[in-house]
Structures are given as structure tokens and as C-alpha cells.
């Protein structure tokens, strides 16, 4: 059996996990009927069964565990941002149950958590502005998408899409972003997929 510290992150194949789970349930149900000597034998049998279940199963590398954790963090964060566009990085970390440093590390390849929050706000605003029957002031829409001011929103929108908010709305979203593709844009897209 591998040393216990190396077992962190190991996921047993389903057939082995079912066998082990069934055995442990049966032992727990019957435990009150056994004396001290029988409990010690059950302890040894349980350890042997666990060793058999883990035989030949290499635990994932620490790097693989970190990458999977960061990907899960990014997925939870994106869902929360989409549901709560006015969130801040601190609010986000608390809401998804990670430390600020873990959140920042997870989004480091994407240019940072603040950048991702802003880009998701902008994408939401862009979708709202492209709806042909959407009415309402741009200032109200920008606040609904989490921006604190219309001027900040306008600067960010123009930098991201190359058009002012009013021009984009007037064109009905028929214009794709004139900003050329960049390697960083590709990296952002790839990180959003993971």
C-alpha cells in the first residue's frame, strides 16, 4: 500500500469503491456485536482490503491535483459571477469557499480574477445591448451588469469591442468585435474552457 500521504486525491475505480463501501457498511452495522479482539482483526482485514483496492493505482501527481482544483475553482467562480455580476474578488472568494490567494492563483493564467469579472460583465452587457427589443437607459444596463459607473463601463466596453455603448446599441449588435485576435485572447478562451 502506498504511504498514506500520497493517497490524497486518489479516486478509486467504481468497482473497487463499491466493494470497499459495501464491506465498510456491513462492518459498521455489525460492529456492536464484536468484542475487542474481533475488532482488531476487522481492522487488519479492512487495511488489507483497502491495500488491495489501491493496488496498482497510482495517485495523481501534485501538479494534476492543483490543476484540477484550479479548474474547479474557475468553473464555480464563473457561475457565481454570471449570477452575481456586481461581485468583487473578496465576495467571490467567500461565496465559492476558497481563499483569496487560491482564487488569484486559479485565475492567474487568465490575467487575474478582476479581469475575468470585468470581461464577463462586458459580455453580459454586450448581449443585453444586442437584444433588439431591449429598452432602458445604458446607465441602468451597465449597473445591472455590475459596473459602478457608466463612464467606467463605457471605457471598458470601447477598449474591449472597439465601439461606444451607444454605437453598439444603435447597430443592434450586428457588428462583431473589430479588435483583432491576440495570443492573450486565445489564452483567455482556452482558460475559460478548462
Backbone torsions as a table, in degrees:
resi	resn	phi	psi	omega
1	UNK	NA	135.9	178.2
2	UNK	-63.3	158.8	178.2
3	UNK	-61.7	142.9	-173.5
4	UNK	-55.6	-35.2	-179.9
5	UNK	-62.6	-26.5	-179.6
6	UNK	-83.6	-3.7	-177.0
7	UNK	-85.6	-9.9	-179.3
8	UNK	-59.6	126.4	177.7
9	UNK	91.5	-3.5	-179.5
10	UNK	-73.6	133.2	175.0
11	UNK	-117.3	120.0	-178.5
12	UNK	-73.5	147.4	172.3
13	UNK	-59.1	151.8	-172.2
14	UNK	-57.7	-42.0	-177.6
15	UNK	-63.8	-40.8	179.5
16	UNK	-70.3	-38.7	-179.9
17	UNK	-65.0	-40.2	179.0
18	UNK	-64.2	-42.8	179.1
19	UNK	-61.5	-47.6	-179.3
20	UNK	-64.9	-42.3	179.9
21	UNK	-62.7	-44.2	178.9
22	UNK	-61.6	-42.9	178.8
23	UNK	-62.3	-47.8	-177.8
24	UNK	-63.8	-37.7	177.1
25	UNK	-62.3	-44.9	179.8
26	UNK	-63.2	-41.5	179.0
27	UNK	-63.0	-45.1	-179.7
28	UNK	-64.1	-38.4	179.3
29	UNK	-65.1	-36.2	-174.8
30	UNK	-95.6	-7.3	-174.2
31	UNK	-52.5	-42.5	-177.8
32	UNK	-60.7	-21.3	-177.6
33	UNK	-83.9	-12.5	-174.5
34	UNK	-96.7	148.0	175.4
35	UNK	-86.7	-177.7	-176.9
36	UNK	-61.0	-45.8	-179.0
37	UNK	-62.2	-42.5	179.3
38	UNK	-68.0	-34.7	178.3
39	UNK	-65.5	-38.1	177.9
40	UNK	-65.8	-39.5	176.7
41	UNK	-64.9	-41.6	177.5
42	UNK	-62.0	-36.7	177.7
43	UNK	-61.5	-44.9	178.9
44	UNK	-65.3	-43.0	179.8
45	UNK	-62.9	-41.9	178.9
46	UNK	-62.1	-44.2	178.2
47	UNK	-62.2	-40.0	178.9
48	UNK	-67.2	-40.9	178.8
49	UNK	-64.9	-40.2	176.9
50	UNK	-63.4	-42.7	177.9
51	UNK	-61.0	-40.7	177.7
52	UNK	-65.4	-40.6	179.5
53	UNK	-63.9	-32.8	-178.5
54	UNK	-91.3	-6.6	-176.5
55	UNK	-58.1	130.3	176.8
56	UNK	73.0	6.5	-179.2
57	UNK	-105.0	108.8	-178.3
58	UNK	-81.3	128.9	177.2
59	UNK	-67.2	152.8	179.5
60	UNK	-65.9	154.7	178.5
61	UNK	-69.3	159.7	179.0
62	UNK	-60.9	-36.8	179.0
63	UNK	-63.6	-42.2	179.5
64	UNK	-64.4	-38.8	178.7
65	UNK	-65.5	-43.4	178.7
66	UNK	-62.7	-43.5	-179.1
67	UNK	-64.4	-42.0	179.3
68	UNK	-65.7	-39.8	177.9
69	UNK	-64.5	-41.3	179.1
70	UNK	-66.6	-40.1	178.9
71	UNK	-64.4	-42.0	177.9
72	UNK	-64.8	-39.6	177.8
73	UNK	-61.9	-44.7	179.9
74	UNK	-63.9	-40.3	179.2
75	UNK	-63.2	-48.0	179.5
76	UNK	-62.2	-40.5	-178.9
77	UNK	-64.7	-44.4	-179.7
78	UNK	-62.2	-41.0	178.3
79	UNK	-62.7	-42.5	-179.6
80	UNK	-67.3	-42.5	179.3
81	UNK	-60.5	-43.6	-179.2
82	UNK	-64.2	-34.8	179.2
83	UNK	-81.3	-25.0	-177.2
84	UNK	-133.7	76.2	-173.0
85	UNK	-63.6	-21.4	-180.0
86	UNK	-85.5	9.2	-175.8
87	UNK	-67.4	154.4	174.3
88	UNK	-108.5	165.0	177.2
89	UNK	-56.4	-39.3	178.7
90	UNK	-64.6	-45.5	177.7
91	UNK	-60.7	-42.0	-178.5
92	UNK	-62.6	-46.3	179.9
93	UNK	-59.3	-45.1	178.9
94	UNK	-63.7	-42.3	-174.8
95	UNK	-66.8	-36.8	-177.7
96	UNK	-97.3	0.7	172.0
97	UNK	77.0	38.1	175.3
98	UNK	-129.2	161.9	176.5
99	UNK	-75.1	160.1	177.5
100	UNK	-58.7	-42.2	-177.6
101	UNK	-65.8	-37.5	177.4
102	UNK	-66.0	-39.3	178.2
103	UNK	-63.7	-45.8	-179.8
104	UNK	-65.3	-39.5	177.3
105	UNK	-63.3	-40.8	-178.3
106	UNK	-63.1	-34.6	-177.3
107	UNK	-99.1	3.0	179.7
108	UNK	-56.2	-43.4	178.9
109	UNK	-63.8	-20.7	-179.5
110	UNK	-93.2	4.4	-179.2
111	UNK	94.8	6.7	176.5
112	UNK	110.2	156.2	-176.4
113	UNK	-68.6	-37.1	-180.0
114	UNK	-63.7	-38.4	178.8
115	UNK	-65.0	-40.7	179.5
116	UNK	-66.9	-42.2	177.8
117	UNK	-59.1	-46.7	-179.3
118	UNK	-63.0	-43.3	-177.9
119	UNK	-66.8	-33.8	177.9
120	UNK	-72.0	-35.9	174.5
121	UNK	-62.8	-45.3	180.0
122	UNK	-63.0	-41.7	179.4
123	UNK	-63.2	-39.5	178.3
124	UNK	-65.4	-44.3	178.8
125	UNK	-63.1	-42.3	179.5
126	UNK	-60.1	-42.7	179.1
127	UNK	-64.4	-39.9	178.8
128	UNK	-65.8	-42.5	-179.8
129	UNK	-66.7	-26.6	-178.4
130	UNK	-81.1	-14.2	178.7
131	UNK	-70.0	122.0	-174.2
132	UNK	-64.6	-32.2	-177.7
133	UNK	-99.8	12.3	178.9
134	UNK	-76.7	123.5	176.5
135	UNK	-116.6	163.9	179.7
136	UNK	129.2	157.5	-179.7
137	UNK	-71.8	146.6	178.9
138	UNK	-62.1	-36.0	179.1
139	UNK	-61.0	-40.5	179.0
140	UNK	-67.9	-40.8	178.4
141	UNK	-64.4	-41.2	-179.1
142	UNK	-65.4	-38.9	176.4
143	UNK	-66.2	-38.9	179.2
144	UNK	-64.6	-24.0	179.1
145	UNK	-92.9	4.8	172.9
146	UNK	100.5	3.3	179.1
147	UNK	-84.4	141.9	-177.8
148	UNK	-81.9	-24.1	178.3
149	UNK	-145.9	151.7	179.6
150	UNK	-67.3	-34.1	-178.6
151	UNK	-68.3	-42.2	176.4
152	UNK	-62.4	-42.6	179.1
153	UNK	-62.7	-44.6	-178.6
154	UNK	-61.8	-43.5	179.0
155	UNK	-63.4	-44.7	-179.2
156	UNK	-65.6	-40.0	-179.2
157	UNK	-65.4	-45.3	-179.7
158	UNK	-64.4	-39.6	178.8
159	UNK	-65.3	-35.9	-177.3
160	UNK	-80.8	-39.4	-170.9
161	UNK	-117.5	-6.8	175.4
162	UNK	80.0	5.8	178.6
163	UNK	-133.8	153.7	174.3
164	UNK	-73.9	163.6	179.6
165	UNK	-59.4	-45.5	-178.0
166	UNK	-67.8	-38.2	177.6
167	UNK	-64.8	-41.5	180.0
168	UNK	-64.3	-43.2	179.1
169	UNK	-64.6	-42.4	-179.7
170	UNK	-61.2	-38.6	179.4
171	UNK	-78.6	-5.1	176.8
172	UNK	68.9	24.2	179.1
173	UNK	72.7	12.2	-177.2
174	UNK	-74.6	-11.4	-178.1
175	UNK	-99.9	127.8	173.6
176	UNK	-76.0	163.0	-178.7
177	UNK	-59.4	121.8	179.3
178	UNK	-77.8	-4.9	180.0
179	UNK	-69.4	124.9	-177.9
180	UNK	-65.5	153.5	177.9
181	UNK	-64.8	144.0	179.7
182	UNK	-131.2	160.0	176.2
183	UNK	-57.9	-36.3	178.5
184	UNK	-66.0	-37.6	177.1
185	UNK	-61.6	-40.3	177.2
186	UNK	-65.2	-41.0	178.6
187	UNK	-63.8	-41.2	177.7
188	UNK	-61.7	-44.2	179.7
189	UNK	-61.0	-44.9	-178.6
190	UNK	-64.3	-43.4	179.9
191	UNK	-65.8	-32.5	176.5
192	UNK	-67.5	-30.9	179.1
193	UNK	-72.5	-30.2	-176.3
194	UNK	-80.0	NA	NA
